[in-house]
Each structure stands twice: as C-alpha cells, then as structure tokens.
C-alpha cells in the first residue's frame, strides 16, 4: 500500500522515539489559536506557544489584526501532544506548496538533541537517500539548539501523490520543564538538485530569514 508523505514521516518519527506512550487517538478540532500583537499564540497541552505570523502574508494582511480568515488550518491533539498546521488560503493537507506547523509533545525528560535526532530520522525516511541533506543555521549554544535545515531533492517513489516533488524545510526547537516543541516551515516544488540552491523551491535568502525569525520569535512557555 502506498503511504502519503505525512503518514510515513509520522510513523518514522514515532519509531524514532519522538512520541510518548501509551498512544492516544488524536482528535481533530478547531485550533486553540489567537492573534496577540504581531504574532499567533497556540494554547494547548498546558503550554502557550507564541509563533510569528505566516511569512507569505502581505504587510497589510499582517497588520490587519485578523489573519485567521486569510489562512487554512488543521489541528489534532491528544493527552500527550498537539499538532497545528497552517497553509496559504486555497491549500490544504492534501495539496500544499507551503506548510507552516507547530508541534508540542509532553516529554520533557528527553533531551532536545534526542528530539532533533528523531526528527531527522523521520524526515530522512521520506526522501531518496542520495538527494537528502541536513544542515544547521549556526552552532548550538548549550541547551539552545540552532535551527535545523533539511533538503529533499525528490521524495521516495512509494509516497502516494508526490511523484516528481521535493521539499526544503527549516525547524526550530523549544523546551520547558514539562514539554518539548518544534515550529517549522516546508516548501514543496518540482524535483531539484540539493547541491544547487538556485533550483530549490525557496531561495536561500528567504530560508535564512525564516530560520532567523523562527529562532528569535517562537517562544514556548507553560500556561498560566
């Protein structure tokens, strides 16, 4: 049976010990998402995760004070974790070119470096090995991990509906005494040569800017 990219990635991340046990069925619902100042706040699983606004919005849209109607969202959660995904208007889980997401997992005992390793394992299992690459935006500073970059020049052939596609991703990591979180953005486009950034679905300059923004502005804290 052909798997979707998301199904395979989640399965590999779980097998890489990213998820906690026992497993609980995730329930889809409206995201507990609000707009505060010049950003979004995801309030779930005992945490408040402040996120920068989607970077594809125009300056006027960012200043509108009501960006929720301007994007598509998907949210699933259970007792141990929650996943928010945001897409440009008109895109969806089934068909997207840009995906902006955040995940909170109640597994504070696991070091962030282990969490990052599990993420890398999960993403690597969706991509042709010879066209897969990971890199960091700078060095780790103690417990603060540098943003992680991923390039996939072409998905695996067995991924349903993604023939001829590849992606670029950037991710930032956060931690509290009760949980860990990631915020990430992915850009999808036609297959490309990872060694030639001019063929990527996002420019290196835009990727660096988003990495810097996620690292500086995405903040995780315990709920009041």
C-alpha positions as CSV (number, residue, x, y, z in Angstrom):
1,X,0.0,0.0,0.0
2,X,1.4,3.4,-0.9
3,X,1.8,5.8,2.0
4,X,1.4,9.5,2.0
5,X,4.5,11.5,2.9
6,X,2.9,12.6,6.2
7,X,1.9,9.1,7.2
8,X,5.4,7.8,6.6
9,X,7.1,10.7,8.3
10,X,4.9,10.4,11.4
11,X,5.5,6.7,11.5
12,X,9.2,7.1,11.3
13,X,9.3,9.9,13.9
14,X,7.3,7.7,16.3
15,X,9.6,4.7,15.7
16,X,12.4,7.1,16.4
17,X,11.0,7.7,19.9
18,X,9.6,11.1,19.2
19,X,6.2,10.2,20.6
20,X,5.2,9.1,24.1
21,X,3.4,6.0,25.2
22,X,0.7,5.0,25.7
23,X,-0.6,6.2,22.4
24,X,-4.0,8.1,22.4
25,X,-6.1,8.6,19.4
26,X,-5.7,12.1,18.1
27,X,-8.9,14.2,17.7
28,X,-9.2,16.9,15.1
29,X,-10.7,20.2,16.2
30,X,-10.6,24.0,15.8
31,X,-7.1,25.2,16.7
32,X,-6.9,27.0,20.1
33,X,-5.1,29.8,18.2
34,X,-5.3,33.5,18.9
35,X,-3.6,36.6,17.5
36,X,-1.7,38.6,20.0
37,X,0.3,41.6,18.9
38,X,2.3,40.8,15.8
39,X,2.1,37.0,16.2
40,X,0.0,34.0,16.9
41,X,-0.4,32.1,20.2
42,X,-1.2,28.3,20.3
43,X,-2.6,27.4,23.7
44,X,-2.8,23.7,24.3
45,X,-1.5,20.8,26.4
46,X,-0.6,23.1,29.3
47,X,1.6,25.4,27.1
48,X,1.5,28.7,25.3
49,X,3.5,28.7,22.1
50,X,4.0,32.1,20.6
51,X,4.6,32.0,16.8
52,X,5.5,34.6,14.2
53,X,2.8,35.2,11.6
54,X,2.9,33.3,8.3
55,X,5.6,34.9,6.1
56,X,3.6,34.7,2.9
57,X,1.1,37.3,4.1
58,X,1.4,40.8,2.7
59,X,2.4,43.6,5.0
60,X,-1.2,44.9,5.0
61,X,-2.5,41.4,5.9
62,X,-0.1,41.1,8.8
63,X,-1.3,44.4,10.2
64,X,-4.9,43.6,9.8
65,X,-5.2,42.2,13.3
66,X,-7.3,39.3,11.9
67,X,-5.2,36.9,9.9
68,X,-7.1,33.7,10.7
69,X,-9.6,34.1,7.8
70,X,-6.6,34.6,5.5
71,X,-5.2,31.1,6.0
72,X,-6.2,27.4,6.2
73,X,-5.5,25.5,9.4
74,X,-5.5,21.9,10.6
75,X,-5.3,20.9,14.3
76,X,-5.1,17.5,16.0
77,X,-4.4,16.7,19.7
78,X,-4.5,14.1,22.4
79,X,-3.4,14.0,26.0
80,X,0.3,14.0,25.1
81,X,0.8,16.0,22.0
82,X,-0.8,18.6,19.7
83,X,-0.1,19.4,16.0
84,X,-1.0,22.6,14.3
85,X,-0.6,23.2,10.5
86,X,-1.2,26.4,8.6
87,X,-1.4,26.7,4.9
88,X,-1.9,29.6,2.4
89,X,-5.6,30.2,1.5
90,X,-6.6,27.6,-1.0
91,X,-4.1,25.0,0.0
92,X,-4.7,22.0,2.3
93,X,-3.2,18.9,3.9
94,X,-3.8,17.1,0.6
95,X,-2.3,19.7,-1.6
96,X,0.1,22.4,-0.4
97,X,3.2,24.2,-1.6
98,X,3.9,25.9,1.7
99,X,3.2,24.4,5.1
100,X,3.8,26.1,8.5
101,X,3.5,24.0,11.5
102,X,4.0,23.6,15.3
103,X,4.0,20.5,17.5
104,X,4.0,20.3,21.3
105,X,4.9,17.0,23.0
106,X,4.7,16.3,26.7
107,X,8.0,14.5,27.0
108,X,10.3,16.8,29.0
109,X,12.7,14.1,30.1
110,X,14.0,13.7,26.6
111,X,16.9,16.0,25.7
112,X,16.3,18.3,22.7
113,X,19.2,16.7,20.9
114,X,17.4,13.3,21.0
115,X,14.3,15.0,19.8
116,X,16.2,16.6,16.9
117,X,17.7,13.2,16.0
118,X,14.2,11.6,15.9
119,X,13.0,14.4,13.7
120,X,16.0,14.0,11.3
121,X,15.3,10.2,11.2
122,X,11.7,10.7,10.4
123,X,12.3,13.2,7.6
124,X,15.1,11.2,6.1
125,X,12.8,8.2,5.6
126,X,10.6,10.2,3.2
127,X,13.3,11.2,0.8
128,X,15.6,9.4,-1.7
129,X,18.9,9.0,0.3
130,X,21.2,10.3,-2.5
131,X,19.1,13.6,-2.6
132,X,18.8,14.0,1.2
133,X,20.7,16.6,3.3
134,X,20.5,18.2,6.7
135,X,22.3,21.3,8.0
136,X,22.3,23.8,10.9
137,X,21.9,27.5,10.8
138,X,24.8,28.2,13.1
139,X,26.0,26.3,16.2
140,X,24.1,25.0,19.2
141,X,24.5,27.2,22.3
142,X,24.2,25.0,25.3
143,X,20.6,23.8,25.6
144,X,19.5,26.2,22.8
145,X,19.7,24.3,19.5
146,X,20.4,26.1,16.2
147,X,17.6,25.9,13.6
148,X,17.7,22.7,11.5
149,X,17.5,22.7,7.8
150,X,16.5,19.8,5.5
151,X,16.6,19.4,1.7
152,X,14.9,16.6,-0.1
153,X,15.5,16.7,-3.9
154,X,12.9,14.0,-4.5
155,X,10.5,12.1,-2.3
156,X,10.6,8.3,-2.2
157,X,8.8,6.7,-5.1
158,X,6.4,4.9,-2.8
159,X,4.9,8.1,-1.4
160,X,1.4,8.4,-2.7
161,X,0.7,11.5,-4.7
162,X,4.2,13.0,-4.6
163,X,5.9,11.8,-7.7
164,X,8.1,14.5,-9.1
165,X,8.2,16.5,-5.9
166,X,10.8,17.5,-3.4
167,X,11.0,19.9,-0.4
168,X,13.0,22.2,1.7
169,X,12.3,22.6,5.5
170,X,13.5,24.7,8.4
171,X,12.8,23.9,12.0
172,X,13.4,25.5,15.5
173,X,13.3,23.7,18.8
174,X,12.0,24.8,22.3
175,X,11.6,23.1,25.7
176,X,10.0,23.7,29.1
177,X,10.1,21.6,32.3
178,X,7.1,19.7,31.0
179,X,7.4,19.5,27.2
180,X,9.2,20.0,24.0
181,X,8.1,21.7,20.8
182,X,9.0,22.4,17.3
183,X,8.0,25.1,14.8
184,X,8.8,24.5,11.2
185,X,8.1,25.6,7.6
186,X,8.2,23.5,4.5
187,X,8.3,24.5,0.8
188,X,7.4,21.9,-1.9
189,X,8.2,22.1,-5.6
190,X,9.4,20.0,-8.5
191,X,12.4,17.7,-8.0
192,X,15.6,19.6,-7.7
193,X,19.4,19.2,-7.2
194,X,20.1,19.8,-3.5
195,X,23.7,20.9,-4.4
196,X,22.2,23.8,-6.4
197,X,20.3,26.2,-4.2
198,X,19.1,28.1,-7.2
199,X,16.8,25.0,-8.0
200,X,15.2,24.9,-4.5
201,X,11.6,25.8,-4.1
202,X,12.6,28.6,-1.7
203,X,15.6,30.9,-2.1
204,X,18.5,30.5,0.4
205,X,17.9,34.1,1.5
206,X,14.2,33.5,2.3
207,X,15.1,30.3,4.1
208,X,17.7,32.0,6.2
209,X,15.3,34.8,7.0
210,X,12.6,32.4,8.2
211,X,15.1,30.4,10.2
212,X,16.2,33.6,12.0
213,X,12.6,34.6,12.6
214,X,11.5,31.2,14.0
215,X,14.5,31.1,16.3
216,X,14.0,34.6,17.6
217,X,10.3,34.9,17.8
218,X,8.9,31.4,18.5
219,X,8.7,31.0,22.3
220,X,7.3,28.2,24.4
221,X,6.1,28.7,27.9
222,X,3.9,26.9,30.5
223,X,0.3,28.1,30.5
224,X,-0.6,30.4,33.4
